[in-house]
Amino acid sequence: MILYTLRCSHDHHFEQWFSNSAEYDSMKAEGGLACPECGDKDVAKAIMAPNVKGAPAAAPAPAPAACTPGGCGMCQFAGQH
């Protein structure tokens, strides 16, 4: 199912569900779309902003391992923390 925002030639906006984009194309070609407010059959898709989720945030870098019991200078992260 796909929801389109439609607009008639009188600038009335309304929404309508379709099984797919081909169903919209078919109804448009047959004159089967009409504005519910004024009955105008000159109907087209209105500009819509898609509702898209952003990409998930990247995982933070792992924290360096704790110093060895010998203290700083003896581990692989000496001078980095």
PDB file of N, CA, C and O in Angstrom:
ATOM      1  N   MET A   1       0.845  -1.185   0.000  1.00  0.00           N
ATOM      2  CA  MET A   1       0.000   0.000   0.000  1.00  0.00           C
ATOM      3  C   MET A   1       0.888   1.245   0.000  1.00  0.00           C
ATOM      4  O   MET A   1       1.961   1.278   0.602  1.00  0.00           O
ATOM      5  N   ILE A   2       0.399   2.253  -0.691  1.00  0.00           N
ATOM      6  CA  ILE A   2       1.131   3.513  -0.760  1.00  0.00           C
ATOM      7  C   ILE A   2       0.139   4.657  -0.602  1.00  0.00           C
ATOM      8  O   ILE A   2      -0.943   4.644  -1.188  1.00  0.00           O
ATOM      9  N   LEU A   3       0.520   5.633   0.188  1.00  0.00           N
ATOM     10  CA  LEU A   3      -0.329   6.795   0.444  1.00  0.00           C
ATOM     11  C   LEU A   3       0.213   7.977  -0.335  1.00  0.00           C
ATOM     12  O   LEU A   3       1.360   8.383  -0.149  1.00  0.00           O
ATOM     13  N   TYR A   4      -0.614   8.524  -1.205  1.00  0.00           N
ATOM     14  CA  TYR A   4      -0.226   9.707  -1.964  1.00  0.00           C
ATOM     15  C   TYR A   4      -1.026  10.907  -1.469  1.00  0.00           C
ATOM     16  O   TYR A   4      -2.202  10.787  -1.126  1.00  0.00           O
ATOM     17  N   THR A   5      -0.383  12.043  -1.438  1.00  0.00           N
ATOM     18  CA  THR A   5      -1.075  13.307  -1.243  1.00  0.00           C
ATOM     19  C   THR A   5      -1.397  13.807  -2.643  1.00  0.00           C
ATOM     20  O   THR A   5      -0.509  13.942  -3.485  1.00  0.00           O
ATOM     21  N   LEU A   6      -2.669  14.079  -2.881  1.00  0.00           N
ATOM     22  CA  LEU A   6      -3.126  14.510  -4.195  1.00  0.00           C
ATOM     23  C   LEU A   6      -3.598  15.954  -4.119  1.00  0.00           C
ATOM     24  O   LEU A   6      -3.927  16.464  -3.048  1.00  0.00           O
ATOM     25  N   ARG A   7      -3.624  16.607  -5.290  1.00  0.00           N
ATOM     26  CA  ARG A   7      -4.038  18.010  -5.366  1.00  0.00           C
ATOM     27  C   ARG A   7      -4.894  18.182  -6.610  1.00  0.00           C
ATOM     28  O   ARG A   7      -4.538  17.713  -7.691  1.00  0.00           O
ATOM     29  N   CYS A   8      -6.031  18.862  -6.448  1.00  0.00           N
ATOM     30  CA  CYS A   8      -6.871  19.134  -7.610  1.00  0.00           C
ATOM     31  C   CYS A   8      -6.470  20.491  -8.203  1.00  0.00           C
ATOM     32  O   CYS A   8      -5.635  21.202  -7.644  1.00  0.00           O
ATOM     33  N   SER A   9      -7.081  20.835  -9.342  1.00  0.00           N
ATOM     34  CA  SER A   9      -6.730  22.092 -10.008  1.00  0.00           C
ATOM     35  C   SER A   9      -7.186  23.322  -9.230  1.00  0.00           C
ATOM     36  O   SER A   9      -6.800  24.444  -9.556  1.00  0.00           O
ATOM     37  N   HIS A  10      -8.019  23.111  -8.188  1.00  0.00           N
ATOM     38  CA  HIS A  10      -8.453  24.220  -7.324  1.00  0.00           C
ATOM     39  C   HIS A  10      -7.588  24.314  -6.071  1.00  0.00           C
ATOM     40  O   HIS A  10      -7.922  25.027  -5.125  1.00  0.00           O
ATOM     41  N   ASP A  11      -6.482  23.591  -6.076  1.00  0.00           N
ATOM     42  CA  ASP A  11      -5.495  23.571  -4.994  1.00  0.00           C
ATOM     43  C   ASP A  11      -6.024  22.983  -3.686  1.00  0.00           C
ATOM     44  O   ASP A  11      -5.578  23.368  -2.605  1.00  0.00           O
ATOM     45  N   HIS A  12      -6.970  22.056  -3.784  1.00  0.00           N
ATOM     46  CA  HIS A  12      -7.403  21.300  -2.605  1.00  0.00           C
ATOM     47  C   HIS A  12      -6.478  20.094  -2.480  1.00  0.00           C
ATOM     48  O   HIS A  12      -6.235  19.392  -3.462  1.00  0.00           O
ATOM     49  N   HIS A  13      -5.972  19.856  -1.300  1.00  0.00           N
ATOM     50  CA  HIS A  13      -5.072  18.727  -1.048  1.00  0.00           C
ATOM     51  C   HIS A  13      -5.816  17.659  -0.261  1.00  0.00           C
ATOM     52  O   HIS A  13      -6.581  17.962   0.655  1.00  0.00           O
ATOM     53  N   PHE A  14      -5.579  16.397  -0.635  1.00  0.00           N
ATOM     54  CA  PHE A  14      -6.182  15.283   0.084  1.00  0.00           C
ATOM     55  C   PHE A  14      -5.296  14.061  -0.094  1.00  0.00           C
ATOM     56  O   PHE A  14      -4.436  14.029  -0.974  1.00  0.00           O
ATOM     57  N   GLU A  15      -5.511  13.059   0.742  1.00  0.00           N
ATOM     58  CA  GLU A  15      -4.704  11.839   0.694  1.00  0.00           C
ATOM     59  C   GLU A  15      -5.564  10.676   0.225  1.00  0.00           C
ATOM     60  O   GLU A  15      -6.768  10.633   0.476  1.00  0.00           O
ATOM     61  N   GLN A  16      -4.921   9.729  -0.465  1.00  0.00           N
ATOM     62  CA  GLN A  16      -5.623   8.529  -0.905  1.00  0.00           C
ATOM     63  C   GLN A  16      -4.640   7.371  -0.955  1.00  0.00           C
ATOM     64  O   GLN A  16      -3.497   7.518  -1.387  1.00  0.00           O
ATOM     65  N   TRP A  17      -5.117   6.201  -0.497  1.00  0.00           N
ATOM     66  CA  TRP A  17      -4.306   4.979  -0.513  1.00  0.00           C
ATOM     67  C   TRP A  17      -4.465   4.256  -1.843  1.00  0.00           C
ATOM     68  O   TRP A  17      -5.547   4.239  -2.430  1.00  0.00           O
ATOM     69  N   PHE A  18      -3.363   3.655  -2.313  1.00  0.00           N
ATOM     70  CA  PHE A  18      -3.359   2.850  -3.522  1.00  0.00           C
ATOM     71  C   PHE A  18      -2.587   1.569  -3.244  1.00  0.00           C
ATOM     72  O   PHE A  18      -1.689   1.549  -2.402  1.00  0.00           O
ATOM     73  N   SER A  19      -2.939   0.502  -3.950  1.00  0.00           N
ATOM     74  CA  SER A  19      -2.215  -0.773  -3.788  1.00  0.00           C
ATOM     75  C   SER A  19      -0.760  -0.625  -4.193  1.00  0.00           C
ATOM     76  O   SER A  19       0.134  -1.198  -3.571  1.00  0.00           O
ATOM     77  N   ASN A  20      -0.532   0.158  -5.254  1.00  0.00           N
ATOM     78  CA  ASN A  20       0.812   0.398  -5.772  1.00  0.00           C
ATOM     79  C   ASN A  20       0.738   1.591  -6.717  1.00  0.00           C
ATOM     80  O   ASN A  20      -0.344   2.131  -6.949  1.00  0.00           O
ATOM     81  N   SER A  21       1.860   2.000  -7.255  1.00  0.00           N
ATOM     82  CA  SER A  21       1.865   3.177  -8.125  1.00  0.00           C
ATOM     83  C   SER A  21       1.119   2.917  -9.435  1.00  0.00           C
ATOM     84  O   SER A  21       0.583   3.849 -10.034  1.00  0.00           O
ATOM     85  N   ALA A  22       1.079   1.662  -9.884  1.00  0.00           N
ATOM     86  CA  ALA A  22       0.346   1.327 -11.115  1.00  0.00           C
ATOM     87  C   ALA A  22      -1.150   1.552 -10.932  1.00  0.00           C
ATOM     88  O   ALA A  22      -1.831   1.958 -11.874  1.00  0.00           O
ATOM     89  N   GLU A  23      -1.671   1.294  -9.733  1.00  0.00           N
ATOM     90  CA  GLU A  23      -3.092   1.537  -9.489  1.00  0.00           C
ATOM     91  C   GLU A  23      -3.405   3.029  -9.608  1.00  0.00           C
ATOM     92  O   GLU A  23      -4.422   3.407 -10.189  1.00  0.00           O
ATOM     93  N   TYR A  24      -2.530   3.874  -9.059  1.00  0.00           N
ATOM     94  CA  TYR A  24      -2.725   5.323  -9.207  1.00  0.00           C
ATOM     95  C   TYR A  24      -2.735   5.695 -10.689  1.00  0.00           C
ATOM     96  O   TYR A  24      -3.633   6.403 -11.144  1.00  0.00           O
ATOM     97  N   ASP A  25      -1.739   5.218 -11.445  1.00  0.00           N
ATOM     98  CA  ASP A  25      -1.637   5.536 -12.874  1.00  0.00           C
ATOM     99  C   ASP A  25      -2.893   5.110 -13.623  1.00  0.00           C
ATOM    100  O   ASP A  25      -3.393   5.850 -14.470  1.00  0.00           O
ATOM    101  N   SER A  26      -3.402   3.928 -13.317  1.00  0.00           N
ATOM    102  CA  SER A  26      -4.598   3.401 -13.971  1.00  0.00           C
ATOM    103  C   SER A  26      -5.824   4.256 -13.652  1.00  0.00           C
ATOM    104  O   SER A  26      -6.582   4.619 -14.551  1.00  0.00           O
ATOM    105  N   MET A  27      -6.015   4.575 -12.374  1.00  0.00           N
ATOM    106  CA  MET A  27      -7.166   5.397 -11.978  1.00  0.00           C
ATOM    107  C   MET A  27      -7.086   6.792 -12.587  1.00  0.00           C
ATOM    108  O   MET A  27      -8.102   7.355 -12.996  1.00  0.00           O
ATOM    109  N   LYS A  28      -5.884   7.345 -12.646  1.00  0.00           N
ATOM    110  CA  LYS A  28      -5.682   8.669 -13.239  1.00  0.00           C
ATOM    111  C   LYS A  28      -6.060   8.642 -14.721  1.00  0.00           C
ATOM    112  O   LYS A  28      -6.763   9.532 -15.198  1.00  0.00           O
ATOM    113  N   ALA A  29      -5.593   7.620 -15.451  1.00  0.00           N
ATOM    114  CA  ALA A  29      -5.868   7.502 -16.889  1.00  0.00           C
ATOM    115  C   ALA A  29      -7.358   7.304 -17.169  1.00  0.00           C
ATOM    116  O   ALA A  29      -7.866   7.782 -18.184  1.00  0.00           O
ATOM    117  N   GLU A  30      -8.062   6.602 -16.272  1.00  0.00           N
ATOM    118  CA  GLU A  30      -9.492   6.329 -16.455  1.00  0.00           C
ATOM    119  C   GLU A  30     -10.373   7.474 -15.953  1.00  0.00           C
ATOM    120  O   GLU A  30     -11.591   7.431 -16.123  1.00  0.00           O
ATOM    121  N   GLY A  31      -9.769   8.502 -15.332  1.00  0.00           N
ATOM    122  CA  GLY A  31     -10.561   9.596 -14.760  1.00  0.00           C
ATOM    123  C   GLY A  31     -11.269   9.182 -13.481  1.00  0.00           C
ATOM    124  O   GLY A  31     -12.292   9.756 -13.108  1.00  0.00           O
ATOM    125  N   GLY A  32     -10.711   8.177 -12.814  1.00  0.00           N
ATOM    126  CA  GLY A  32     -11.328   7.646 -11.602  1.00  0.00           C
ATOM    127  C   GLY A  32     -10.936   8.365 -10.324  1.00  0.00           C
ATOM    128  O   GLY A  32     -11.324   7.931  -9.240  1.00  0.00           O
ATOM    129  N   LEU A  33     -10.185   9.442 -10.415  1.00  0.00           N
ATOM    130  CA  LEU A  33      -9.800  10.214  -9.228  1.00  0.00           C
ATOM    131  C   LEU A  33     -10.613  11.504  -9.210  1.00  0.00           C
ATOM    132  O   LEU A  33     -10.787  12.162 -10.236  1.00  0.00           O
ATOM    133  N   ALA A  34     -11.100  11.845  -8.042  1.00  0.00           N
ATOM    134  CA  ALA A  34     -11.867  13.087  -7.907  1.00  0.00           C
ATOM    135  C   ALA A  34     -11.599  13.707  -6.551  1.00  0.00           C
ATOM    136  O   ALA A  34     -11.435  12.998  -5.558  1.00  0.00           O
ATOM    137  N   CYS A  35     -11.557  15.016  -6.510  1.00  0.00           N
ATOM    138  CA  CYS A  35     -11.362  15.743  -5.261  1.00  0.00           C
ATOM    139  C   CYS A  35     -12.594  15.559  -4.383  1.00  0.00           C
ATOM    140  O   CYS A  35     -13.712  15.799  -4.840  1.00  0.00           O
ATOM    141  N   PRO A  36     -12.415  15.140  -3.137  1.00  0.00           N
ATOM    142  CA  PRO A  36     -13.572  14.956  -2.257  1.00  0.00           C
ATOM    143  C   PRO A  36     -14.228  16.279  -1.850  1.00  0.00           C
ATOM    144  O   PRO A  36     -15.373  16.290  -1.396  1.00  0.00           O
ATOM    145  N   GLU A  37     -13.515  17.381  -2.009  1.00  0.00           N
ATOM    146  CA  GLU A  37     -14.056  18.682  -1.603  1.00  0.00           C
ATOM    147  C   GLU A  37     -14.904  19.325  -2.704  1.00  0.00           C
ATOM    148  O   GLU A  37     -15.965  19.884  -2.427  1.00  0.00           O
ATOM    149  N   CYS A  38     -14.433  19.244  -3.953  1.00  0.00           N
ATOM    150  CA  CYS A  38     -15.149  19.943  -5.025  1.00  0.00           C
ATOM    151  C   CYS A  38     -15.537  19.038  -6.197  1.00  0.00           C
ATOM    152  O   CYS A  38     -16.253  19.475  -7.097  1.00  0.00           O
ATOM    153  N   GLY A  39     -15.077  17.792  -6.198  1.00  0.00           N
ATOM    154  CA  GLY A  39     -15.416  16.869  -7.271  1.00  0.00           C
ATOM    155  C   GLY A  39     -14.573  17.003  -8.524  1.00  0.00           C
ATOM    156  O   GLY A  39     -14.799  16.285  -9.498  1.00  0.00           O
ATOM    157  N   ASP A  40     -13.611  17.904  -8.520  1.00  0.00           N
ATOM    158  CA  ASP A  40     -12.733  18.122  -9.679  1.00  0.00           C
ATOM    159  C   ASP A  40     -12.001  16.828 -10.020  1.00  0.00           C
ATOM    160  O   ASP A  40     -11.457  16.169  -9.134  1.00  0.00           O
ATOM    161  N   LYS A  41     -11.986  16.464 -11.292  1.00  0.00           N
ATOM    162  CA  LYS A  41     -11.282  15.253 -11.736  1.00  0.00           C
ATOM    163  C   LYS A  41      -9.896  15.559 -12.283  1.00  0.00           C
ATOM    164  O   LYS A  41      -9.182  14.648 -12.703  1.00  0.00           O
ATOM    165  N   ASP A  42      -9.510  16.821 -12.283  1.00  0.00           N
ATOM    166  CA  ASP A  42      -8.157  17.208 -12.693  1.00  0.00           C
ATOM    167  C   ASP A  42      -7.271  17.103 -11.456  1.00  0.00           C
ATOM    168  O   ASP A  42      -6.992  18.099 -10.788  1.00  0.00           O
ATOM    169  N   VAL A  43      -6.838  15.887 -11.164  1.00  0.00           N
ATOM    170  CA  VAL A  43      -6.112  15.563  -9.935  1.00  0.00           C
ATOM    171  C   VAL A  43      -4.717  15.066 -10.289  1.00  0.00           C
ATOM    172  O   VAL A  43      -4.540  14.325 -11.256  1.00  0.00           O
ATOM    173  N   ALA A  44      -3.730  15.479  -9.503  1.00  0.00           N
ATOM    174  CA  ALA A  44      -2.351  15.034  -9.699  1.00  0.00           C
ATOM    175  C   ALA A  44      -1.699  14.830  -8.336  1.00  0.00           C
ATOM    176  O   ALA A  44      -2.204  15.292  -7.313  1.00  0.00           O
ATOM    177  N   LYS A  45      -0.577  14.136  -8.344  1.00  0.00           N
ATOM    178  CA  LYS A  45       0.186  13.952  -7.105  1.00  0.00           C
ATOM    179  C   LYS A  45       0.733  15.308  -6.670  1.00  0.00           C
ATOM    180  O   LYS A  45       1.233  16.078  -7.491  1.00  0.00           O
ATOM    181  N   ALA A  46       0.636  15.586  -5.399  1.00  0.00           N
ATOM    182  CA  ALA A  46       1.232  16.796  -4.832  1.00  0.00           C
ATOM    183  C   ALA A  46       2.665  16.475  -4.434  1.00  0.00           C
ATOM    184  O   ALA A  46       3.013  15.310  -4.239  1.00  0.00           O
ATOM    185  N   ILE A  47       3.482  17.488  -4.316  1.00  0.00           N
ATOM    186  CA  ILE A  47       4.854  17.290  -3.851  1.00  0.00           C
ATOM    187  C   ILE A  47       4.792  16.825  -2.409  1.00  0.00           C
ATOM    188  O   ILE A  47       4.106  17.424  -1.579  1.00  0.00           O
ATOM    189  N   MET A  48       5.513  15.752  -2.118  1.00  0.00           N
ATOM    190  CA  MET A  48       5.499  15.184  -0.770  1.00  0.00           C
ATOM    191  C   MET A  48       6.924  15.060  -0.262  1.00  0.00           C
ATOM    192  O   MET A  48       7.855  14.836  -1.035  1.00  0.00           O
ATOM    193  N   ALA A  49       7.080  15.205   1.026  1.00  0.00           N
ATOM    194  CA  ALA A  49       8.376  14.963   1.668  1.00  0.00           C
ATOM    195  C   ALA A  49       8.336  13.540   2.212  1.00  0.00           C
ATOM    196  O   ALA A  49       7.458  13.218   3.013  1.00  0.00           O
ATOM    197  N   PRO A  50       9.260  12.683   1.798  1.00  0.00           N
ATOM    198  CA  PRO A  50       9.242  11.313   2.302  1.00  0.00           C
ATOM    199  C   PRO A  50       9.584  11.261   3.788  1.00  0.00           C
ATOM    200  O   PRO A  50      10.337  12.088   4.302  1.00  0.00           O
ATOM    201  N   ASN A  51       9.031  10.303   4.436  1.00  0.00           N
ATOM    202  CA  ASN A  51       9.312  10.074   5.848  1.00  0.00           C
ATOM    203  C   ASN A  51      10.392   8.999   5.917  1.00  0.00           C
ATOM    204  O   ASN A  51      10.094   7.805   5.903  1.00  0.00           O
ATOM    205  N   VAL A  52      11.628   9.429   5.990  1.00  0.00           N
ATOM    206  CA  VAL A  52      12.759   8.510   5.961  1.00  0.00           C
ATOM    207  C   VAL A  52      13.524   8.609   7.264  1.00  0.00           C
ATOM    208  O   VAL A  52      13.866   9.698   7.724  1.00  0.00           O
ATOM    209  N   LYS A  53      13.785   7.464   7.843  1.00  0.00           N
ATOM    210  CA  LYS A  53      14.599   7.450   9.055  1.00  0.00           C
ATOM    211  C   LYS A  53      16.057   7.627   8.674  1.00  0.00           C
ATOM    212  O   LYS A  53      16.510   7.120   7.648  1.00  0.00           O
ATOM    213  N   GLY A  54      16.780   8.345   9.503  1.00  0.00           N
ATOM    214  CA  GLY A  54      18.215   8.525   9.267  1.00  0.00           C
ATOM    215  C   GLY A  54      18.979   7.244   9.533  1.00  0.00           C
ATOM    216  O   GLY A  54      18.457   6.322  10.161  1.00  0.00           O
ATOM    217  N   ALA A  55      20.179   7.185   9.071  1.00  0.00           N
ATOM    218  CA  ALA A  55      21.030   6.018   9.303  1.00  0.00           C
ATOM    219  C   ALA A  55      21.365   5.930  10.789  1.00  0.00           C
ATOM    220  O   ALA A  55      21.494   6.956  11.457  1.00  0.00           O
ATOM    221  N   PRO A  56      21.504   4.730  11.303  1.00  0.00           N
ATOM    222  CA  PRO A  56      21.856   4.605  12.720  1.00  0.00           C
ATOM    223  C   PRO A  56      23.228   5.214  12.981  1.00  0.00           C
ATOM    224  O   PRO A  56      24.116   5.170  12.129  1.00  0.00           O
ATOM    225  N   ALA A  57      23.380   5.771  14.151  1.00  0.00           N
ATOM    226  CA  ALA A  57      24.654   6.390  14.528  1.00  0.00           C
ATOM    227  C   ALA A  57      25.731   5.309  14.634  1.00  0.00           C
ATOM    228  O   ALA A  57      25.459   4.182  15.048  1.00  0.00           O
ATOM    229  N   ALA A  58      26.929   5.664  14.261  1.00  0.00           N
ATOM    230  CA  ALA A  58      28.042   4.731  14.348  1.00  0.00           C
ATOM    231  C   ALA A  58      28.344   4.444  15.817  1.00  0.00           C
ATOM    232  O   ALA A  58      28.194   5.313  16.676  1.00  0.00           O
ATOM    233  N   ALA A  59      28.760   3.246  16.083  1.00  0.00           N
ATOM    234  CA  ALA A  59      29.111   2.865  17.449  1.00  0.00           C
ATOM    235  C   ALA A  59      30.367   3.629  17.870  1.00  0.00           C
ATOM    236  O   ALA A  59      31.289   3.788  17.070  1.00  0.00           O
ATOM    237  N   PRO A  60      30.411   4.101  19.112  1.00  0.00           N
ATOM    238  CA  PRO A  60      31.605   4.813  19.565  1.00  0.00           C
ATOM    239  C   PRO A  60      32.812   3.877  19.599  1.00  0.00           C
ATOM    240  O   PRO A  60      32.666   2.664  19.748  1.00  0.00           O
ATOM    241  N   ALA A  61      33.987   4.449  19.460  1.00  0.00           N
ATOM    242  CA  ALA A  61      35.223   3.667  19.509  1.00  0.00           C
ATOM    243  C   ALA A  61      35.369   3.050  20.896  1.00  0.00           C
ATOM    244  O   ALA A  61      35.022   3.679  21.896  1.00  0.00           O
ATOM    245  N   PRO A  62      35.877   1.836  20.958  1.00  0.00           N
ATOM    246  CA  PRO A  62      36.027   1.202  22.268  1.00  0.00           C
ATOM    247  C   PRO A  62      37.067   1.939  23.106  1.00  0.00           C
ATOM    248  O   PRO A  62      38.050   2.465  22.585  1.00  0.00           O
ATOM    249  N   ALA A  63      36.830   1.965  24.388  1.00  0.00           N
ATOM    250  CA  ALA A  63      37.770   2.606  25.313  1.00  0.00           C
ATOM    251  C   ALA A  63      39.022   1.740  25.433  1.00  0.00           C
ATOM    252  O   ALA A  63      38.940   0.515  25.345  1.00  0.00           O
ATOM    253  N   PRO A  64      40.169   2.365  25.631  1.00  0.00           N
ATOM    254  CA  PRO A  64      41.384   1.562  25.785  1.00  0.00           C
ATOM    255  C   PRO A  64      41.288   0.693  27.035  1.00  0.00           C
ATOM    256  O   PRO A  64      40.608   1.027  28.006  1.00  0.00           O
ATOM    257  N   ALA A  65      41.985  -0.420  26.974  1.00  0.00           N
ATOM    258  CA  ALA A  65      42.006  -1.328  28.118  1.00  0.00           C
ATOM    259  C   ALA A  65      42.688  -0.644  29.303  1.00  0.00           C
ATOM    260  O   ALA A  65      43.499   0.265  29.128  1.00  0.00           O
ATOM    261  N   ALA A  66      42.356  -1.084  30.480  1.00  0.00           N
ATOM    262  CA  ALA A  66      42.960  -0.522  31.691  1.00  0.00           C
ATOM    263  C   ALA A  66      44.446  -0.853  31.734  1.00  0.00           C
ATOM    264  O   ALA A  66      44.898  -1.844  31.161  1.00  0.00           O
ATOM    265  N   CYS A  67      45.179  -0.016  32.413  1.00  0.00           N
ATOM    266  CA  CYS A  67      46.622  -0.245  32.558  1.00  0.00           C
ATOM    267  C   CYS A  67      46.877  -1.556  33.294  1.00  0.00           C
ATOM    268  O   CYS A  67      46.061  -2.023  34.088  1.00  0.00           O
ATOM    269  N   THR A  68      47.994  -2.108  33.010  1.00  0.00           N
ATOM    270  CA  THR A  68      48.387  -3.334  33.697  1.00  0.00           C
ATOM    271  C   THR A  68      48.721  -2.998  35.152  1.00  0.00           C
ATOM    272  O   THR A  68      48.905  -1.829  35.490  1.00  0.00           O
ATOM    273  N   PRO A  69      48.797  -3.990  35.991  1.00  0.00           N
ATOM    274  CA  PRO A  69      49.119  -3.721  37.388  1.00  0.00           C
ATOM    275  C   PRO A  69      50.438  -2.966  37.561  1.00  0.00           C
ATOM    276  O   PRO A  69      50.654  -2.361  38.611  1.00  0.00           O
ATOM    277  N   GLY A  70      51.312  -2.984  36.577  1.00  0.00           N
ATOM    278  CA  GLY A  70      52.595  -2.288  36.683  1.00  0.00           C
ATOM    279  C   GLY A  70      52.448  -0.775  36.515  1.00  0.00           C
ATOM    280  O   GLY A  70      53.403  -0.036  36.756  1.00  0.00           O
ATOM    281  N   GLY A  71      51.262  -0.302  36.103  1.00  0.00           N
ATOM    282  CA  GLY A  71      51.052   1.139  35.948  1.00  0.00           C
ATOM    283  C   GLY A  71      51.341   1.584  34.524  1.00  0.00           C
ATOM    284  O   GLY A  71      51.753   0.789  33.679  1.00  0.00           O
ATOM    285  N   CYS A  72      51.116   2.889  34.268  1.00  0.00           N
ATOM    286  CA  CYS A  72      51.332   3.453  32.934  1.00  0.00           C
ATOM    287  C   CYS A  72      52.780   3.304  32.519  1.00  0.00           C
ATOM    288  O   CYS A  72      53.688   3.302  33.350  1.00  0.00           O
ATOM    289  N   GLY A  73      52.973   3.180  31.232  1.00  0.00           N
ATOM    290  CA  GLY A  73      54.300   2.968  30.687  1.00  0.00           C
ATOM    291  C   GLY A  73      54.584   1.523  30.413  1.00  0.00           C
ATOM    292  O   GLY A  73      55.532   1.198  29.698  1.00  0.00           O
ATOM    293  N   MET A  74      53.780   0.649  30.969  1.00  0.00           N
ATOM    294  CA  MET A  74      54.016  -0.783  30.803  1.00  0.00           C
ATOM    295  C   MET A  74      52.976  -1.413  29.887  1.00  0.00           C
ATOM    296  O   MET A  74      53.101  -2.581  29.520  1.00  0.00           O
ATOM    297  N   CYS A  75      51.946  -0.647  29.513  1.00  0.00           N
ATOM    298  CA  CYS A  75      50.908  -1.250  28.675  1.00  0.00           C
ATOM    299  C   CYS A  75      50.996  -0.720  27.241  1.00  0.00           C
ATOM    300  O   CYS A  75      51.746   0.215  26.963  1.00  0.00           O
ATOM    301  N   GLN A  76      50.234  -1.318  26.345  1.00  0.00           N
ATOM    302  CA  GLN A  76      50.248  -0.934  24.939  1.00  0.00           C
ATOM    303  C   GLN A  76      49.653   0.453  24.700  1.00  0.00           C
ATOM    304  O   GLN A  76      49.814   0.996  23.607  1.00  0.00           O
ATOM    305  N   PHE A  77      48.975   1.045  25.680  1.00  0.00           N
ATOM    306  CA  PHE A  77      48.345   2.353  25.523  1.00  0.00           C
ATOM    307  C   PHE A  77      49.105   3.435  26.282  1.00  0.00           C
ATOM    308  O   PHE A  77      48.542   4.496  26.549  1.00  0.00           O
ATOM    309  N   ALA A  78      50.347   3.203  26.632  1.00  0.00           N
ATOM    310  CA  ALA A  78      51.147   4.167  27.398  1.00  0.00           C
ATOM    311  C   ALA A  78      51.161   5.520  26.689  1.00  0.00           C
ATOM    312  O   ALA A  78      51.459   5.603  25.497  1.00  0.00           O
ATOM    313  N   GLY A  79      50.837   6.569  27.428  1.00  0.00           N
ATOM    314  CA  GLY A  79      50.849   7.930  26.902  1.00  0.00           C
ATOM    315  C   GLY A  79      49.599   8.300  26.132  1.00  0.00           C
ATOM    316  O   GLY A  79      49.481   9.439  25.680  1.00  0.00           O
ATOM    317  N   GLN A  80      48.653   7.371  25.964  1.00  0.00           N
ATOM    318  CA  GLN A  80      47.440   7.656  25.214  1.00  0.00           C
ATOM    319  C   GLN A  80      46.239   7.926  26.102  1.00  0.00           C
ATOM    320  O   GLN A  80      45.171   8.274  25.599  1.00  0.00           O
ATOM    321  N   HIS A  81      46.386   7.776  27.401  1.00  0.00           N
ATOM    322  CA  HIS A  81      45.235   8.004  28.293  1.00  0.00           C
ATOM    323  C   HIS A  81      45.665   8.729  29.538  1.00  0.00           C
ATOM    324  O   HIS A  81      44.837   9.009  30.405  1.00  0.00           O
TER     325      HIS A  81
END
